[in-house]
Amino acid sequence: MNVLALMGSPKKKGSTSTLAKAIIDGAEECGHHTEVIYLSDLTIKDCRGCMACRETAACVIRDDIAIVEEAIKKANTIIFASPTHWGNMSGIMLRTIERLFGFLILEQSRGFPVKRHGNGKKAILVTACSTPYPFHWVFNQTRALFGRFHEVCRYSGIEIVGKIALPGTLGMKSVPEKYLAKAKGMGGKIRP
C-alpha cells in the first residue's frame, strides 16, 4: 500500500503536521510505503480558471503541481492535512485542490462529474484548530473544513475512511498523547 500525506500547513512541527506524521508512523509500522509532501515547499501558482484541465486531465500550468499529481496517482490512501483557517483549509491546500480540479474530475454540463485520478482511493482528513472544544464544531470551524474535503472526495470518488480534529490549540505546547495515539492507530488500520 502507498500512503501519501499532503501537508497543508507551513509549520512542519505544528499540530496538524504532528498528527499527520503520527498516522504515517502507524502506516509505516504496518509495512506501508509512505510519502510526505509539504505543499509549502512547492511552487504552486493560483488556478487561472482556464478550464483546459477538462481536456487534458491535468493542470496545464506545469509547476510543482506535477509532483502532487504523480504522488496521487501512486497513492492508495491520501492523508489531507490542513489547519483550520476561518472554517476553511489553508491557502496552500485550497490552491492545490483548485489546481487538481480537472485531474480529479471531468465536469459535465449535466449530472455528476466523471471521476478521474482519485477514483477508488481512500482518504484520511486531519486538522487542528485554535477554537476550543466544543466551539470548533458548534461554530462551524472544523466541521466546515471537513465539509469542503467531503465535497472534493465525494465527486472525485475518494472514500473517506478516517477523520481527526484537534481543537483548542491556542496556547497548547504539544499535541496531547491521546490524539497522537488515535492518529497512530488510524495509520495502523489502513487497508487496501
C-alpha positions in Angstrom: 0.0 0.0 0.0 1.2 3.5 -0.8 0.2 6.2 1.7 0.6 9.9 0.7 0.4 12.7 3.2 -0.4 16.1 1.6 0.7 18.6 4.3 -1.2 21.9 4.0 0.5 23.6 7.0 3.6 25.7 6.7 4.5 24.6 10.2 6.4 21.3 9.8 6.3 20.7 13.6 2.9 22.2 14.2 -0.2 20.3 15.5 -1.6 19.4 12.1 1.7 18.1 10.8 2.4 16.2 14.0 -1.0 14.4 13.8 -0.5 13.5 10.2 3.1 12.3 10.9 1.6 10.0 13.7 -0.7 8.5 11.0 2.3 8.0 8.8 4.2 6.3 11.6 1.4 3.9 12.2 1.2 3.1 8.5 5.0 2.5 8.3 4.9 0.1 11.2 2.4 -1.9 9.2 4.7 -2.1 6.3 3.1 0.5 4.1 5.2 2.7 1.8 4.7 6.3 2.7 5.4 9.7 1.1 5.1 13.1 2.7 4.7 16.3 0.6 4.8 19.7 2.4 2.9 21.9 0.0 4.5 25.0 1.4 7.9 23.7 0.0 6.4 23.6 -3.6 5.7 26.3 -6.1 2.1 26.0 -6.9 0.6 29.0 -8.7 -3.0 30.1 -8.5 -5.6 28.5 -10.8 -6.3 30.7 -13.8 -9.8 29.2 -14.4 -8.9 28.4 -18.0 -10.6 25.0 -17.7 -8.1 23.4 -20.1 -7.7 20.7 -17.5 -11.1 19.3 -18.5 -9.5 18.2 -21.8 -6.0 17.3 -20.5 -7.0 15.6 -17.2 -4.1 17.6 -15.7 -3.4 21.3 -15.0 -1.8 23.0 -18.0 0.4 25.1 -15.6 3.3 22.8 -15.2 4.8 23.9 -12.0 5.2 21.7 -8.9 1.5 20.6 -9.2 3.1 17.8 -11.4 4.7 16.4 -8.2 1.4 16.3 -6.4 -0.4 14.7 -9.4 2.2 11.9 -9.7 2.1 11.2 -6.0 -1.7 10.9 -6.1 -1.6 8.5 -9.0 0.7 6.2 -7.0 -1.2 6.5 -3.7 -3.8 4.1 -2.4 -4.6 6.3 0.6 -4.2 10.1 0.8 -3.9 12.0 4.1 -5.3 15.5 3.6 -3.8 17.5 6.5 -4.7 21.2 6.8 -5.1 23.5 9.8 -8.5 25.1 10.1 -8.3 28.7 8.9 -11.6 30.7 9.3 -13.6 27.4 8.8 -11.6 26.5 5.7 -8.5 24.7 4.6 -5.2 26.6 4.5 -4.5 28.8 1.5 -1.8 26.4 0.1 -4.1 23.4 0.4 -7.0 25.3 -1.2 -4.8 26.4 -4.1 -3.6 22.8 -4.6 -7.1 21.4 -4.6 -8.2 24.1 -7.1 -5.3 23.1 -9.4 -6.3 19.4 -9.1 -9.8 20.1 -10.4 -9.5 18.6 -13.9 -7.1 16.0 -12.7 -9.7 14.6 -10.2 -12.9 15.1 -12.2 -14.3 15.8 -15.6 -17.2 18.2 -15.0 -20.3 17.6 -17.1 -22.9 20.1 -18.3 -25.5 17.8 -16.8 -25.3 15.2 -14.0 -22.4 14.2 -11.8 -18.8 14.7 -12.8 -16.8 11.8 -14.2 -14.3 10.6 -11.6 -10.7 10.6 -12.8 -7.4 10.0 -10.9 -8.9 9.9 -7.4 -11.5 7.3 -8.1 -11.2 4.2 -5.8 -8.6 5.8 -3.4 -9.1 6.4 0.3 -8.6 9.4 2.4 -7.9 10.4 6.0 -8.7 14.0 7.0 -6.6 15.8 9.6 -6.9 19.2 11.1 -6.1 21.3 14.1 -8.0 24.4 15.2 -7.3 27.1 17.7 -11.0 27.3 18.6 -11.6 25.3 21.8 -13.9 22.3 22.2 -16.9 22.2 21.5 -17.0 25.6 19.8 -14.7 24.4 17.0 -17.7 22.2 15.9 -20.6 24.4 17.1 -19.3 27.5 15.3 -18.7 25.5 12.1 -14.9 25.7 12.1 -13.5 22.1 11.7 -17.0 21.0 10.6 -16.8 23.4 7.6 -13.3 22.3 6.7 -14.3 18.7 6.8 -17.3 19.6 4.6 -15.1 21.1 2.0 -12.9 18.0 1.9 -16.0 15.8 1.7 -17.1 17.6 -1.4 -13.7 17.1 -3.1 -13.6 13.4 -2.1 -17.3 12.7 -3.0 -17.1 13.9 -6.5 -13.6 12.5 -7.1 -14.6 9.0 -6.0 -12.3 9.1 -2.9 -13.7 7.3 0.1 -13.1 9.0 3.5 -12.0 6.3 5.9 -11.0 8.5 8.9 -11.0 12.0 10.4 -9.2 13.5 13.3 -9.6 17.1 14.6 -7.6 18.6 17.4 -9.4 21.7 18.9 -8.1 24.3 21.2 -4.5 24.6 20.0 -4.1 28.2 21.1 -1.5 28.1 23.9 -1.1 24.3 23.6 2.6 23.4 23.9 2.2 20.0 22.2 -0.3 17.6 20.8 -1.9 15.6 23.6 -0.9 11.9 23.8 -4.4 10.6 23.3 -4.6 12.4 20.0 -1.2 11.1 18.9 -2.3 7.5 19.9 -5.5 7.9 18.0 -3.7 9.2 14.9 -1.1 6.4 15.0 -3.9 3.8 15.4 -5.6 5.2 12.3 -2.4 4.7 10.3 -2.2 1.1 11.6 -5.7 0.4 10.3 -5.1 1.5 6.7 -6.2 -1.3 4.4 -6.4 -1.8 0.7 
